[in-house]
Amino acid sequence: MKIGKKIKNLRLKKGLTQEELGERTDLSKGYISQIERDLSSPSIETFFDILEVLGCAPKEFFDEEGWEQKVVYGQEDRTDYVDEERGYHIQWLVPESNEKEMEPIYLTLFAKGEFKEFEPSLAETFAYVLKGRVSVRIGKRVFFAKAGEAIYFQASDEHQIINDFDGTTELLLVATDSYL
């Protein structure tokens, strides 16, 4: 049985890094990584130590019914934030998506609105413009995309998305987590 993914999911739900889990179990970050990728199998004692730190009983861990994954998310699952000063409204479409490998959001940019500027990272960004037009600044280069066009880039330089339309622009944006 492959246990690595379940351990990783539990660790992420607890908000722990591999290093923090390693410190609390007297294991190295590298060994935790190997366990999570099913490259190493821990001893029973080590496995129980990991579960204890993660707050999961062995029965829960192996109970398949307890691991049902939510697949469909509705309006009630969303979280909103409005930045009136910068002129945007962001809706996180999946709860706790900032703890997952992808972070899908619905972004509305009001007239002259601009999304916050991001520092370079290892993340990848995908966006689909649903309505309006945006300019995408990546480093010193600027790209334009209108309704019906997709945007995809690696975030290896400073980047920002700005409304380039007189009205409201809406887009679906998905960014990967570069810190996992």
Secondary structure, DSSP 4 states (H G I P E B T S, - for coil): ---HHHHHHHHHHTT--HHHHHHHHT--HHHHHHHHTTSS---HHHHHHHHHHHT--HHHHH-GGGGPPP----GGG-EEEEETTTTEEEEESSTTGGGSSEEEEEEEE-TT-BPPPB---S-EEEEEEEESEEEEEETTEEEEEETT-EEEEE--S-EEEEE-SSS-EEEEEEEE-TT-
